[in-house]
Amino acid sequence: MPIPVVICDDSSFARQQIARSLPRGWDVSVTFAASGPEALDAIRAGKGDILFLDLTMPDMDGFDVLEVIRRDDLPALAIVVSGDIQSGSRARVAQLGAVAFLKKPVDPQELRQVLDEYGVLGALTAAPVAADSRFEFVDWCQEIANVAMGRAVNLLGKVTSETAELSVPKAHLLSLAELRMLASGLAAEGSYSYVSQGFIGAGISGETVIVFYDADAVALARLLKYGQASERPEMGELLMDMNNLLVGAFLKSLSTLLDVKFSLGQPRLWTHDGRWPAMVNGEGDAARKVLTIEIGYTLGPGRIRCDQLLMITEQSIASLRERAAIAMEAP
């Protein structure tokens, strides 16, 4: 009799990648869930003796799902598959009852070892598991940004000894006019400064912008262990250090995931004077498309708000689509 399995992730690409990584011939019946409530409903319906669970999801994240499973004593063996690889997140899911933690993108051999350890493989004689084929290009872009984000905050956590809270990245194909509106929305949040940095490699070019709000300057200095900062420190120095840590790790991870070696431009510091870097203020057709990924972080006990925009040029999209097609076919 097939083992009922639920694969829960808000990313359709991630759901497919996990399904393709299951041991070939494993006798299972797979239910795909795009949210925490969907996964819990499937478990209660007897469709999820084993649950593969993402952590970073909107509305109800993976931590919340694990809490409900423990509270209601639901019969599900939970295996977390996440881009949030921070030690604090790993410890928390273990406390909530997850039996294993696998980082994204999942390694099929590592996944098989976990299943074998818990004795749930049995004889591998069934047909291969059918993957969930409902995904879009922007969904793949969002997922690789999610993984790069998790690796970046993991490095930051090693420096600060703090765990960051992550939100789900939002990927859009925006016109230049829409991108300017998005940037204006960030500016409306309060007095801010930011660092921009360009990158290019193998037909892919773009720019990343990391924004911090001036009200968080003291908390940010404490997070980075700038002595006993009691007065407002110099925001520019703080922001450049954060860019080197967070954005540097993000771009390195992104280049690995895309199998591209990026050449990085020099980071540039900007203050809140209404100006934005070239990709936002650029001249030309305001309707041309820019792949834009919004990333949000909440850092440290001071709950420091940090916004990041990843912008990739219209000319790069064809190259990215080729990589997406390859990734979507990979086991």
C-alpha positions as CSV (number, residue, x, y, z in Angstrom):
1,M,0.0,0.0,0.0
2,P,1.5,3.4,-0.9
3,I,2.8,5.6,1.8
4,P,0.9,8.9,1.9
5,V,3.3,11.9,1.5
6,V,2.6,15.6,1.5
7,I,5.0,18.1,-0.1
8,C,4.3,21.6,1.3
9,D,6.0,24.6,-0.2
10,D,4.6,27.9,-1.5
11,S,6.9,27.6,-4.5
12,S,5.7,25.3,-7.3
13,F,9.3,24.9,-8.5
14,A,10.4,23.8,-5.0
15,R,7.5,21.2,-4.8
16,Q,8.6,19.8,-8.1
17,Q,12.3,19.7,-7.1
18,I,11.5,17.7,-4.0
19,A,9.2,15.3,-5.9
20,R,11.9,14.7,-8.5
21,S,14.4,14.0,-5.6
22,L,12.3,11.2,-4.0
23,P,13.9,7.8,-4.5
24,R,12.9,6.3,-7.8
25,G,10.5,3.5,-7.4
26,W,9.4,4.5,-3.8
27,D,5.8,3.4,-3.3
28,V,4.1,6.6,-2.3
29,S,1.0,8.7,-2.9
30,V,2.0,12.3,-3.1
31,T,-0.2,15.3,-2.3
32,F,1.1,18.8,-3.1
33,A,0.3,21.7,-0.7
34,A,1.0,25.3,-1.5
35,S,0.4,26.5,2.1
36,G,0.5,25.4,5.7
37,P,-3.3,25.1,6.1
38,E,-3.4,22.9,2.9
39,A,-0.8,20.6,4.4
40,L,-2.6,20.3,7.7
41,D,-5.9,19.6,6.0
42,A,-4.1,16.8,4.0
43,I,-2.6,15.3,7.1
44,R,-5.9,15.3,8.9
45,A,-7.4,13.6,5.8
46,G,-4.9,10.8,6.1
47,K,-2.8,11.9,3.1
48,G,0.4,12.8,5.0
49,D,2.2,10.2,7.1
50,I,5.3,11.9,5.9
51,L,5.5,15.7,5.4
52,F,8.2,17.6,3.5
53,L,7.8,21.1,4.8
54,D,9.2,24.5,3.8
55,L,9.8,27.1,6.5
56,T,9.4,30.4,4.7
57,M,5.8,30.7,3.6
58,P,3.3,33.5,3.8
59,D,0.5,33.7,6.4
60,M,1.3,30.4,8.1
61,D,5.0,29.4,8.0
62,G,6.6,26.1,8.6
63,F,7.2,26.8,12.3
64,D,3.5,27.4,12.7
65,V,2.7,24.1,11.0
66,L,5.1,22.2,13.2
67,E,3.5,23.8,16.3
68,V,0.0,22.7,15.2
69,I,1.2,19.1,14.4
70,R,2.7,18.9,17.9
71,R,-0.3,20.6,19.7
72,D,-2.9,18.4,17.9
73,D,-0.7,15.2,18.0
74,L,-1.1,14.8,14.2
75,P,0.3,11.6,12.7
76,A,3.0,13.0,10.5
77,L,6.8,12.5,10.3
78,A,8.0,16.0,9.5
79,I,11.1,16.6,7.4
80,V,11.9,20.3,6.9
81,V,13.3,21.3,3.5
82,S,14.3,25.0,3.6
83,G,16.6,27.7,2.4
84,D,16.6,29.1,5.9
85,I,19.7,27.2,7.1
86,Q,20.5,29.4,10.2
87,S,21.5,27.4,13.3
88,G,18.7,29.0,15.2
89,S,16.1,27.9,12.7
90,R,17.5,24.3,12.8
91,A,17.4,24.2,16.5
92,R,13.8,25.5,16.6
93,V,12.4,23.0,14.1
94,A,14.1,20.2,16.1
95,Q,12.4,21.4,19.3
96,L,9.1,21.5,17.4
97,G,9.5,17.8,16.5
98,A,10.9,17.7,13.0
99,V,12.9,14.6,12.5
100,A,15.3,16.0,9.9
101,F,16.4,19.2,8.3
102,L,17.5,19.3,4.6
103,K,18.8,22.5,2.9
104,K,17.5,23.6,-0.4
105,P,18.0,22.6,-3.1
106,V,17.6,19.1,-1.7
107,D,20.2,16.5,-2.3
108,P,18.5,13.3,-3.5
109,Q,21.2,11.1,-1.8
110,E,20.8,12.9,1.5
111,L,17.1,12.7,1.3
112,R,17.3,8.9,0.7
113,Q,19.6,8.5,3.7
114,V,17.0,10.2,6.0
115,L,14.2,8.1,4.7
116,D,16.3,4.9,5.1
117,E,17.2,5.9,8.6
118,Y,13.5,6.0,9.6
119,G,12.7,2.7,7.8
120,V,10.1,4.1,5.4
121,L,11.6,3.2,2.1
122,G,10.7,-0.5,1.8
123,A,11.1,-2.2,-1.6
124,L,11.6,0.3,-4.4
125,T,9.4,-1.2,-7.0
126,A,6.7,1.4,-7.7
127,A,6.6,3.8,-10.7
128,P,8.5,7.1,-10.4
129,V,6.6,9.9,-8.5
130,A,4.9,12.4,-10.8
131,A,6.1,15.9,-10.2
132,D,3.8,18.9,-9.8
133,S,4.2,20.6,-13.2
134,R,2.4,23.9,-12.3
135,F,5.1,26.5,-12.1
136,E,6.1,29.7,-13.7
137,F,9.4,31.5,-14.6
138,V,8.9,34.1,-11.8
139,D,8.3,31.3,-9.3
140,W,11.7,29.8,-10.1
141,C,13.3,33.2,-9.8
142,Q,11.6,33.7,-6.4
143,E,12.8,30.3,-5.2
144,I,16.5,30.8,-6.1
145,A,16.3,34.2,-4.4
146,N,14.9,32.5,-1.3
147,V,17.8,30.0,-1.2
148,A,20.4,32.8,-1.7
149,M,18.7,34.8,1.0
150,G,18.9,31.9,3.5
151,R,22.6,31.4,2.8
152,A,23.2,35.1,3.2
153,V,21.6,35.4,6.7
154,N,23.3,32.2,7.7
155,L,26.6,34.0,7.2
156,L,25.4,37.1,9.0
157,G,24.3,34.9,11.9
158,K,27.8,33.5,12.3
159,V,29.1,37.1,12.7
160,T,26.3,38.4,14.9
161,S,25.2,35.3,16.8
162,E,21.6,36.3,16.0
163,T,18.9,34.6,14.0
164,A,17.1,36.7,11.3
165,E,13.4,36.4,10.5
166,L,12.8,36.0,6.7
167,S,9.9,36.9,4.6
168,V,9.0,35.2,1.3
169,P,10.7,37.0,-1.7
170,K,8.4,38.5,-4.2
171,A,9.4,38.3,-7.9
172,H,7.8,40.4,-10.5
173,L,8.4,41.4,-14.1
174,L,7.9,45.2,-13.7
175,S,8.0,48.0,-16.2
176,L,10.4,50.8,-15.4
177,A,7.5,53.0,-14.4
178,E,6.3,50.3,-11.9
179,L,9.8,49.8,-10.6
180,R,9.9,53.6,-9.8
181,M,6.6,53.3,-7.9
182,L,8.0,50.4,-5.9
183,A,11.1,52.4,-5.0
184,S,9.0,55.4,-4.0
185,G,7.0,53.1,-1.7
186,L,10.2,52.2,0.1
187,A,11.2,55.9,0.4
188,A,7.8,56.6,2.0
189,E,8.7,54.3,4.9
190,G,10.9,56.9,6.5
191,S,14.4,58.4,6.4
192,Y,16.7,55.9,4.8
193,S,20.1,55.3,3.3
194,Y,21.1,52.5,0.9
195,V,23.9,50.8,-1.0
196,S,23.7,49.8,-4.6
197,Q,26.0,47.3,-6.4
198,G,26.0,46.1,-9.9
199,F,26.9,42.6,-11.2
200,I,27.4,40.9,-14.6
201,G,28.3,37.5,-15.9
202,A,27.4,35.1,-18.7
203,G,24.7,37.2,-20.2
204,I,23.1,38.2,-16.9
205,S,23.5,41.6,-15.5
206,G,21.7,43.6,-12.8
207,E,21.9,45.6,-9.7
208,T,21.1,45.1,-6.1
209,V,20.0,47.7,-3.6
210,I,19.9,47.2,0.2
211,V,18.0,49.8,2.2
212,F,18.2,50.6,5.9
213,Y,16.1,53.1,7.8
214,D,18.0,55.7,9.9
215,A,15.9,55.1,13.0
216,D,17.6,51.6,13.2
217,A,21.2,53.0,13.3
218,V,21.8,52.4,17.0
219,A,20.3,48.9,16.9
220,L,22.3,48.1,13.8
221,A,25.5,49.2,15.5
222,R,24.8,46.9,18.4
223,L,24.0,44.0,16.0
224,L,27.4,44.4,14.4
225,K,29.1,44.8,17.8
226,Y,30.3,48.3,17.3
227,G,31.4,48.6,20.9
228,Q,28.8,50.0,23.3
229,A,27.0,52.1,20.8
230,S,24.7,54.5,22.7
231,E,24.7,57.4,20.3
232,R,23.6,57.4,16.7
233,P,26.6,56.0,14.7
234,E,27.5,57.0,11.2
235,M,25.0,55.2,9.0
236,G,27.2,55.0,5.9
237,E,29.9,52.9,7.6
238,L,27.3,50.6,9.0
239,L,25.5,50.2,5.7
240,M,28.7,49.4,3.8
241,D,29.6,46.7,6.3
242,M,26.1,45.2,6.0
243,N,26.4,45.3,2.3
244,N,29.7,43.5,2.4
245,L,28.3,40.8,4.6
246,L,24.7,40.3,3.5
247,V,24.7,41.3,-0.1
248,G,28.1,39.9,-0.8
249,A,27.0,36.5,0.5
250,F,23.7,36.8,-1.4
251,L,25.3,37.4,-4.7
252,K,27.9,34.7,-4.2
253,S,25.1,32.2,-3.5
254,L,23.1,33.5,-6.4
255,S,26.0,33.0,-8.8
256,T,26.5,29.4,-7.5
257,L,22.8,28.6,-8.0
258,L,22.9,30.0,-11.5
259,D,26.2,28.5,-12.3
260,V,27.5,31.9,-13.3
261,K,30.6,33.7,-12.2
262,F,29.6,37.3,-11.5
263,S,31.9,40.3,-11.7
264,L,30.8,42.8,-9.1
265,G,30.9,46.5,-9.3
266,Q,32.0,48.8,-6.5
267,P,29.2,49.3,-4.0
268,R,27.9,52.9,-3.9
269,L,26.4,54.6,-0.8
270,W,23.4,56.8,-1.3
271,T,21.5,59.0,1.1
272,H,17.8,59.8,1.2
273,D,17.8,62.6,-1.3
274,G,15.1,61.0,-3.6
275,R,17.7,59.6,-6.1
276,W,17.9,55.9,-7.0
277,P,20.5,54.1,-8.9
278,A,20.7,53.8,-12.7
279,M,18.3,50.8,-13.1
280,V,15.5,52.8,-11.5
281,N,16.3,56.3,-12.8
282,G,17.5,55.1,-16.2
283,E,16.3,56.8,-19.4
284,G,14.5,55.0,-22.2
285,D,11.3,53.1,-22.7
286,A,9.4,53.3,-19.4
287,A,7.5,50.1,-20.4
288,R,10.5,47.9,-20.7
289,K,10.5,45.0,-18.3
290,V,12.9,44.6,-15.3
291,L,12.9,41.4,-13.3
292,T,12.6,42.7,-9.8
293,I,12.8,40.6,-6.6
294,E,11.8,42.1,-3.3
295,I,13.5,40.6,-0.2
296,G,12.7,41.6,3.4
297,Y,14.7,40.8,6.5
298,T,14.1,41.4,10.2
299,L,17.4,41.3,12.0
300,G,18.4,40.8,15.7
301,P,16.6,41.5,19.0
302,G,16.2,45.1,17.9
303,R,14.0,43.9,15.0
304,I,15.9,45.9,12.4
305,R,14.0,46.3,9.2
306,C,16.1,45.8,6.0
307,D,14.7,45.8,2.5
308,Q,16.6,44.5,-0.6
309,L,15.7,44.9,-4.2
310,L,17.3,42.6,-6.8
311,M,16.9,44.0,-10.3
312,I,17.9,42.1,-13.4
313,T,17.8,43.7,-16.9
314,E,15.4,42.9,-19.6
315,Q,18.3,41.7,-21.8
316,S,19.2,39.1,-19.2
317,I,15.8,37.4,-19.0
318,A,16.3,35.1,-22.0
319,S,19.5,33.7,-20.4
320,L,17.6,33.2,-17.1
321,R,14.8,31.4,-18.8
322,E,17.2,29.0,-20.3
323,R,18.6,28.2,-16.9
324,A,15.1,27.9,-15.5
325,A,14.2,25.3,-18.2
326,I,17.3,23.2,-17.3
327,A,16.5,23.4,-13.6
328,M,12.9,22.4,-14.1
329,E,14.1,19.2,-15.9
330,A,16.8,18.3,-13.4
331,P,16.2,15.5,-10.9
